[in-house]
C-alpha cells in the first residue's frame, strides 16, 4: 500500500521487472476490503496513509490472521522512528525499511519470497 501514485508506479514497474505480479492500493481501507480475494505472498505497507494508518492496518491483519495464514508484511516508511519500528515488529511485521532503501532491498525481499514459496510447494 502506497498513497503516492508515482512511488506506487515505480514499485509496480520494479516488481514486474523482477518477474512478480503486484496489486497496488492507495489506502489501507481499499486493501482490507479486497484482502482475501487473491493470494498474497508479501505486503509492502506504508505507515503514513490517508485514513487508516499502516500500524492500524497491520493490527487488523494480525486479527484476521486467525482465519488464514497472514502473508509476510514489510513496513515501508519515510519515518525513522524507533518506537514505530518496535510496534510494527511486535505486531508481526517482518522488517521496517526506510523508503530511500526500498529499491535496493526489493530484489532480496522478492527473492526470499520465491524461495519460501518454492520450499512450501515441495513434497517430502
C-alpha positions in Angstrom: 0.0 0.0 0.0 1.4 3.3 -1.1 -0.7 6.5 -1.3 1.8 8.3 -3.6 0.9 7.3 -7.2 4.4 8.0 -8.5 6.1 5.7 -5.9 3.3 3.1 -6.4 4.0 3.0 -10.2 7.8 2.8 -9.7 7.2 -0.1 -7.3 4.9 -1.9 -9.8 7.5 -1.5 -12.6 10.3 -2.8 -10.4 8.3 -5.7 -9.1 7.2 -6.6 -12.7 10.8 -6.4 -13.8 11.7 -8.9 -11.1 9.1 -11.3 -12.5 6.4 -10.9 -9.9 2.8 -9.5 -10.0 1.7 -6.6 -7.9 -1.7 -5.4 -6.9 -1.4 -1.8 -5.6 -3.7 0.1 -3.2 -3.7 3.7 -2.2 -5.3 3.2 1.2 -5.5 0.6 3.9 -9.3 0.6 3.7 -9.2 -0.4 0.0 -6.7 -3.1 0.7 -8.6 -4.6 3.6 -11.8 -4.6 1.6 -10.1 -6.6 -1.1 -8.0 -8.8 1.2 -8.6 -12.4 0.6 -9.8 -12.1 -3.0 -6.4 -13.1 -4.4 -3.5 -14.9 -2.9 -0.9 -12.5 -1.4 2.7 -13.5 -0.5 4.1 -10.2 0.5 2.6 -6.9 1.7 4.7 -3.7 1.4 2.9 -1.4 3.9 3.4 2.3 4.1 2.9 3.7 7.6 1.6 7.1 6.6 -1.6 6.6 4.6 -4.7 8.7 4.3 -7.5 7.4 6.7 -6.3 4.3 8.5 -2.6 4.3 9.0 -0.2 1.4 8.4 0.1 0.4 12.0 -3.7 0.1 12.4 -3.8 -1.9 9.1 -1.1 -4.2 10.4 -3.0 -4.8 13.7 -6.1 -5.6 11.6 -4.2 -8.1 9.6 -3.0 -9.7 12.8 -6.6 -10.0 14.0 -7.6 -11.5 10.6 -4.6 -13.9 10.8 -6.8 -16.3 12.8 -8.8 -17.0 9.7 -5.8 -17.8 7.4 -2.1 -17.5 7.4 -1.1 -13.9 7.1 1.3 -13.0 4.3 4.7 -11.5 5.1 4.4 -7.8 5.9 7.2 -5.4 5.4 6.8 -1.8 6.6 8.0 0.8 4.2 8.2 4.3 5.5 10.0 7.7 5.5 9.8 7.7 9.3 13.0 6.6 11.1 11.1 6.2 14.4 12.3 3.7 16.9 9.0 3.4 18.7 7.0 2.8 15.5 9.6 0.3 14.4 9.2 -1.5 17.8 5.4 -1.5 17.5 5.4 -2.7 13.9 7.8 -5.6 14.6 5.9 -6.5 17.8 2.7 -6.7 15.6 4.1 -9.1 13.1 6.0 -7.0 10.5 9.0 -8.9 9.2 11.0 -5.8 8.5 10.9 -2.0 8.8 12.5 -0.4 5.8 13.1 3.3 5.1 11.9 4.4 1.7 15.3 5.5 0.5 16.5 1.9 1.0 13.5 0.1 -0.5 14.6 -0.2 -4.1 18.0 -1.5 -3.0 16.3 -4.1 -0.8 13.4 -5.0 -3.1 15.1 -7.8 -5.1 16.2 -9.6 -1.9 12.7 -9.3 -0.5 11.2 -10.7 -3.6 13.8 -13.4 -3.9 13.3 -14.6 -0.3 9.6 -14.8 -1.1 10.3 -17.0 -4.1 12.5 -19.3 -2.0 9.8 -19.6 0.7 7.1 -20.3 -1.9 9.3 -23.0 -3.6 10.1 -24.7 -0.3 6.5 -24.7 0.7 5.5 -26.3 -2.5 7.9 -29.2 -2.2 6.6 -32.6 -1.2 8.6 -34.7 1.3 
